[in-house]
Amino acid sequence: MSSAPHQGGDNPRTVLTTPRLILREMTSADLGDMAALRGDPEVMRYYPAPKRRDEAQAWIDGNQQLYRRRGFGLWVVLVRATGEFAGDCGLTPQRVDGAEEIEVGYHIRVGLQGNGYATEAATACRDFARDVLGLRRLIAIIDPANIPSQRVAAKLGLEEEGRTTVHGGRRVIYSATICPKHRA
Ligand SMILES: CC(C)(COP(=O)(O)OP(=O)(O)OC[C@H]1O[C@@H](n2cnc3c(N)ncnc32)[C@H](O)[C@@H]1OP(=O)(O)O)[C@@H](O)C(=O)NCCC(=O)NCCS
């Protein structure tokens, strides 16, 4: 894993690299790809509705704010070998039962799912949370029916902690303590 600080502007900074993937900050130039990803009913199956193009732009804007304010957010995932857009993955603050938690999130284009990309990208994000941000706890908020997402969380070392109401519905909370002694 390698990492670099936020740069901003039209020259998006690469934040993480893995054997097969690049995670870099998103910009407005990613709107077409992000609108296709977030507008895909299959990718958004466990969300209230697919996002419109203006909502995808708001998503990009929100993540850029997060980069500036917090030093993290959801990042664009690219396939290193081809430069192809694969999806997004990263870290976002969430309120769960009144407390702030940091969640690892991931969305992979349908055509590229099943290649281990979400696991590979999210593993790098988990390590970034631990080694760069110094976090000691990481969660994932997952619809109980979303088995692929729960599989990814488990492969990251997160375990089911319980269920609560978040984002207007019952969700499974996966969590892990990510202090150095738990390093793989
Ligand atoms: C969740 C998601 C990101 C996984 O992406 P991916 O790149 O395919 O993930 P990986 O290849 O790293 O791993 C997928 C795991 O789910 C499993 N899986 C996939 N489809 C499955 C299904 N229908 N039933 C059970 N397991 C399934 C795979 O077998 C794999 O687990 P394994 O390695 O133990 O076999 C992808 O399915 C996606 O984008 N879903 C829509 C967005 C979403 O729900 N994001 C999470 C929000 S909490």
The ligand as a MOL file (V3000), in Angstrom:
LIG
                    3D

  0  0  0     0  0            999 V3000
M  V30 BEGIN CTAB
M  V30 COUNTS 48 50 0 0 0
M  V30 BEGIN ATOM
M  V30 1 C -20.6110 -5.6510 -2.7040 0
M  V30 2 C -19.7380 -5.4790 -3.9490 0
M  V30 3 C -19.0040 -4.1360 -3.8540 0
M  V30 4 C -18.7360 -6.6120 -4.0240 0
M  V30 5 O -17.8600 -6.3310 -5.1070 0
M  V30 6 P -16.9200 -7.4830 -5.7500 0
M  V30 7 O -15.7630 -6.8110 -6.3870 0
M  V30 8 O -17.7510 -8.3750 -6.5780 0
M  V30 9 O -16.4710 -8.2220 -4.4150 0
M  V30 10 P -15.3940 -9.4020 -4.2630 0
M  V30 11 O -15.2010 -10.0390 -5.5990 0
M  V30 12 O -14.2160 -8.8190 -3.5780 0
M  V30 13 O -16.1350 -10.3930 -3.2610 0
M  V30 14 C -17.5160 -10.6680 -3.4440 0
M  V30 15 C -17.9240 -11.7370 -2.4710 0
M  V30 16 O -19.3380 -11.8490 -2.5100 0
M  V30 17 C -19.6720 -13.1620 -2.9150 0
M  V30 18 N -20.8910 -13.1090 -3.6860 0
M  V30 19 C -21.1140 -12.4420 -4.8420 0
M  V30 20 N -22.3870 -12.6270 -5.2270 0
M  V30 21 C -22.9650 -13.4320 -4.3070 0
M  V30 22 C -24.2540 -13.9580 -4.1270 0
M  V30 23 N -25.2250 -13.7200 -5.0080 0
M  V30 24 N -24.4990 -14.7380 -3.0380 0
M  V30 25 C -23.5300 -14.9770 -2.1470 0
M  V30 26 N -22.2640 -14.4930 -2.2350 0
M  V30 27 C -22.0080 -13.7240 -3.3030 0
M  V30 28 C -18.4910 -13.6410 -3.7120 0
M  V30 29 O -18.4790 -15.0270 -3.8170 0
M  V30 30 C -17.3570 -13.0880 -2.8670 0
M  V30 31 O -17.1660 -13.8140 -1.6650 0
M  V30 32 P -16.1070 -15.0430 -1.5470 0
M  V30 33 O -14.7680 -14.4780 -1.9280 0
M  V30 34 O -16.2000 -15.4400 -0.1230 0
M  V30 35 O -16.5540 -16.0800 -2.5200 0
M  V30 36 C -20.5930 -5.5020 -5.2510 0
M  V30 37 O -21.4090 -6.6540 -5.2250 0
M  V30 38 C -21.4290 -4.2690 -5.4220 0
M  V30 39 O -20.9730 -3.2520 -5.9450 0
M  V30 40 N -22.6860 -4.3310 -4.9540 0
M  V30 41 C -23.5900 -3.2100 -5.1050 0
M  V30 42 C -23.1910 -2.0490 -4.1960 0
M  V30 43 C -23.2450 -2.4550 -2.7370 0
M  V30 44 O -24.1900 -3.1290 -2.3130 0
M  V30 45 N -22.2330 -2.0090 -1.9840 0
M  V30 46 C -22.1390 -2.2900 -0.5790 0
M  V30 47 C -23.0530 -1.4070 0.1960 0
M  V30 48 S -23.0470 -1.8640 1.9480 0
M  V30 END ATOM
M  V30 BEGIN BOND
M  V30 1 1 1 2
M  V30 2 1 2 3
M  V30 3 1 2 4
M  V30 4 1 2 36
M  V30 5 1 4 5
M  V30 6 1 5 6
M  V30 7 2 6 7
M  V30 8 1 6 8
M  V30 9 1 6 9
M  V30 10 1 9 10
M  V30 11 2 10 11
M  V30 12 1 10 12
M  V30 13 1 10 13
M  V30 14 1 13 14
M  V30 15 1 14 15
M  V30 16 1 15 16
M  V30 17 1 15 30
M  V30 18 1 16 17
M  V30 19 1 17 18
M  V30 20 1 17 28
M  V30 21 1 18 19
M  V30 22 1 18 27
M  V30 23 2 19 20
M  V30 24 1 20 21
M  V30 25 1 21 22
M  V30 26 2 21 27
M  V30 27 1 22 23
M  V30 28 2 22 24
M  V30 29 1 24 25
M  V30 30 2 25 26
M  V30 31 1 26 27
M  V30 32 1 28 29
M  V30 33 1 28 30
M  V30 34 1 30 31
M  V30 35 1 31 32
M  V30 36 2 32 33
M  V30 37 1 32 34
M  V30 38 1 32 35
M  V30 39 1 36 37
M  V30 40 1 36 38
M  V30 41 2 38 39
M  V30 42 1 38 40
M  V30 43 1 40 41
M  V30 44 1 41 42
M  V30 45 1 42 43
M  V30 46 2 43 44
M  V30 47 1 43 45
M  V30 48 1 45 46
M  V30 49 1 46 47
M  V30 50 1 47 48
M  V30 END BOND
M  V30 END CTAB
M  END
